Amino acid sequence: MVGLELVIGLVLLLGGGEALVRGSVAAATRLGVSKLVIGLTLVGFGTSMPELVASLRAALAGSPGVAMGNVVGSNIANVLLILGLAAVILPIAVDRRALRRDGAVLLAASAAMTALVLVGTIGRAAGGAFLGALVVYTVATYLLERRRASPVTDLYAAEADEFAERPISMGLAIVLTLGGIAGVIIGADLLVGSAIAIASAAGVSEAVIGLTLVAVGTSLPELVTSVLAAVRRHGDVAFGNVIGSNIFNLLGIAGTTALVSPLTVPAQIARFDVWIMLGAAVALTVFAVTAARISRTEGMVLLAGYALYLAVQIVPGLRAPLGLAAL
């Protein structure tokens, strides 16, 4: 029964997330909203809605390990798994000017999250500060790009185009949006509930389940979007999707969750996983800046890194060398 709930939850998250973004993008297009705004907000934030709902559900259910693991694990999966897979399909060209601002924001947000995790708790004040930073970043990006077009403007427009290939009526757009919201909420509830049950039955920590099963499950919309973008030879869209999603995960999801229910950080995440998250953000920036592209070889390195990361989480014997045997 738990396994069935897990599968249904994953299907609803994937389908609901896709419907939500496509419906909201279509509605915004019908209303004449610019592609810059659509790419910056609806696409970037919409694909992260499963993570937001799942983390809120876990925090309110008294499972901070799942909530924190989802945020940290999703950022790790976005870089190592999703971007790595996209780069293997098609090497990703990166415009350094497009990376400069958003890459710096991602690194700063990752460093701030690491500092808070080391403190041990993320309270309402920190959550409010993260949300405030997200608002400032979004508004500043919009004003700067509207005033002077840059490669970033083109990237946001391309992200919007990925979800607006076929025009649909306003009525259908509203149905897709509302249906997507319902699918994400129900899917997140089923996923988190079944994940907590699996953790209890398997004798593993909720943090491990959050970092792996829940994180990958809620990242499915980003996975589909990035892989399809790579197949269509739009590697820059895959890259932009990952950076935007990771920024929103840190500032928006962790911020909102902590504001609603302050989070206690599990020891494992503070000792190990948050450093993997920070290292992945640094690796992403280095790969992109050094050659203005992420090659297939670098993509395979990212995928291998994620395979090793999962192995450490799943195989207890691999934790001892890392000082994680007691976790």
N, C-alpha and C positions, 0 to 999 in steps of 0.2 A: 504493500500500500504506500509506504514511504517512497519507494522507488518510482511508483506511478505518479505521485504528487510532484516529485522532483522533475520528471520528464515533462509533465504538463506545465509546471512552472517555467521551465526553460523555453518551451515552445511559446507560451504566452508572452514571456519577456522579449523574445526575439521578434515575434509577430507584432506585439503591441508597440515595441520601440520603433519598428519600421513604419507602422501605420501612423503613429503619433508624429514622427518627423515629416513623412510625406504629406500627411493631411495638413499640418500646420504650415509647411512650406507652400503648398498649393493655395491655401487660404490667404496667406500673406501676399503671394504673387497676385492673386485676384484683387486684393485691396491696394495694389500698387506699391507695396513695400520694396525698398531697394534690395538688390542682391547682396550688397554689403551688409545690411542689417540682418538679412536672412542667414547668410553664411556665418556671421559673427555670433548670432544668438540662437536661432532656431536649430540650425544644424549642429553647431558645436555643443550646445547645452542639451539639445533634444536627445542625441545619441547617448548621453550620460544619465538620462532619467531613470533607467533601471538601477544604476548604482545608487542614486539618491533615494529612491523608494525603498530599496533593500536595506540600506544603512539605517534609515529612519525606522523601518520595521524592526530591525534587530536591536537598535538602541532602546526603543520603547518596550521591547520584550525582555529587557534586562540582559542582553547578550552583547556587551561592548566589544568582545573579541571578534565576533562576526562583523560588527559595524566597522571597526578599525581595520580588520583584515581585508574587508571588501575594498576600502579606499586604497590602502597600500598595495594590496595584491592586484587590483585593477590597473594601477599605474605601472606596476612591474609587467603585467601581461600585455598592456598596450604597447610598450616599447619592445620587450624581448620577443613576445609571441607575434603580435599583430603586425608591428612594423617590420620585424624580421621576416615574416612570411610574405608581406607585400614586396619587400626588397628582393627576395628570392624569385618571385614572379616577374618583377620588373625593377631593375635598379632605379632608385629614386633620385632624381635631380633636385637639388635644393638651392634656391636663390638665397645667398648669404644675407641680403638686405631683408628678405622676408623672415629669416631666422633671428635676426639681431634682437628685435624687441621681444617677440614671443618666447624665444629661447631663454632670454635673460629672465623673463617673468617666471617661466617654468622652473629654472634653477633657483630663483629666489624663493618661490613658493615651496619647493622641495626642501630647501635648507631650513625654512621656517617651520615646516612640519616636523623635520627631524629634531629640531631644537625642542619643540613642544612635546614630542614623544619621549625624549630623554628626561623631561621634567616628570612625566608619568601620568599626567592628566591633561585633558583639553577641556577647559571650562567654557562657560557662556561668554565671558569677555573675549577669549581667544576666538571663539566661534563668530562673534559679532565682528571682530577685527578682520577675520578672513572674508566674511561676506562683504564688508565695506571695501576691502581691497579688490574683490571681484567686480564690484560696481564701478569703482574708479578705473580699473583696467578696461572694462567693457566700454564705458563712456569715452575714455581718453582715446581708445583705439578707433572708435567710430568717428570722433571729431577730427582726429589726425588724418584718417583715410579719406574722409569726405572733403577735407580741405585740399589735400594733395594726394592724388592717386599714386600707388606704388605697387610693387609686386605682391604685397600682402592683399591689396584690394582685389587684384585678379584672382588670388587664391581663394578668397572668401566667395567671390562670384562663381568660381568653378565648383566650390563645395555646394552652393545653392543649386547649380545646374544638375549636379548628380542626383538630386531628389526632385527635379522638376522636368523630367524628360517629356512626359505626356501631360498636357493640360487637362485638368478635371474640373467639374462644376463645383461651385461653392458648397452646394448641399452635400456632395460626396466628400469634399474636403472636411467639412464639419463632422460627418459621420466617422471618417477615418480618424480624426483627431480625438473625438470622444471615445471611440472604440479602442484606440491605442492607449489612452490614459487608463481605461478600465483594465485592459490586458496587462499593462505594466504593474498596476496595483495588485491585481489578483495573482499575477505570475510571481511578483516579488514576495508576496505573502506565502505562497506555496513553496517557493525556493528556500526562503529563510527557515520556515517551519520544518521542512524536510531535512535541511542541512543540519539544524540543531539536533534533530532526532538521530541523524546518521552519526554525528560526532559523539553523542551519548552512547549509542549502540556499539560503535567501533572503539571507544575508549581513547579518542584523540581530542585534543583541545579544540574549542570553538574557534580559536584564532587560526589554527591550521585549516579548518573547513572554510573560514572566511577568506583566507589568503589564496585558496586554490579553487574549490568547487564554486563558491559564491562569486568570487572575483571573476573567474572565467565565464560563468553563466551570465553575469550582468554586463560583461564586455562583448557579448555576442553581436549587438548592433554595430559596435565599432569594427569588429572583425569582418562582418559582412560588407560594411561600407568600404573599408580599406582594401579588402581583397578584390571587390568588384572594381574599385577605382584603379587598382594595379592592372587587372585584366584589360580594362579599357584604355590602358596606357596613360592614366592620370595619376602618376605616382606622387605628384605634389599634393594632390588632394588627400591621399592616404597619410602623408606626412603631417599636413595641417590638421587633419582630423585627430591624430594621436596627440599632438601638442595641445590643441584646444581642449580635448577631453581630459587630459591630465591636469591642466590648469583648473578646469571646472571641478574635477574630482577633489583636488586639494582645497581650493578656496570655497567652492560652492557646496559640495557634499559634506566634507568634514566640517565646514563652518555651520551649515544648517543643522546637521546632526548634533553637534556640540551645543548649539544654541537651544535646541529643543531638549536635549538630554545630555549633560556633561559626560564625557567619556573617560574611563579609566583604561590606560594602555596596557595590554598584556606584556609580560616581561620578554617573551620571545620576539615580539615586534620591535621593542626598544633595543634588544641586543643584536638582532640579526636583520630582520626583514626591511626595516626602514632604511638601513644602509644599502641594501640591494636596490631599493627604490631610488635613493639618491644617486647611487652609482650608475643606474640605468639612465637617469636624466643626463648625467655628465657624459656617458658614452654616446648617447644620442646626439648631443651637441658637438662632441669631438668628431664623430663620424661625419656629420653634416658639414662642419666648418673646414676640416682638413682638405677635403677634395670636392666640396660643394655637391656631394652626392653620397648616397648609401648604396654600396655595390652589393652584388649577389653574395660575394664572400663575406662581407660584413653582416649581411642578412643572415647567413648561415651561422655566423658567430653568435648573433643575438638569439637565434633559435636554440643553438646548443647551450647557451647560457640559461635559457628558460627550462630546457630539459633537465639540466643539472639542478636548477633551483627546485623544480618539482620533486626530483629524486630525494633531495635533502628533506623536503617536507614529508614525503610518503614513507621513506625507508628510515626507521629509527637509528639503525646502525651508522648512518652517515652524519648524524648530529653530534656525536661525541667529539670528533676533531674540531668542531666549530664551537664547542662549549655549550651545546644546546641539548645535551643528553637528558637533563632534568626537566625539559620543557615539553 
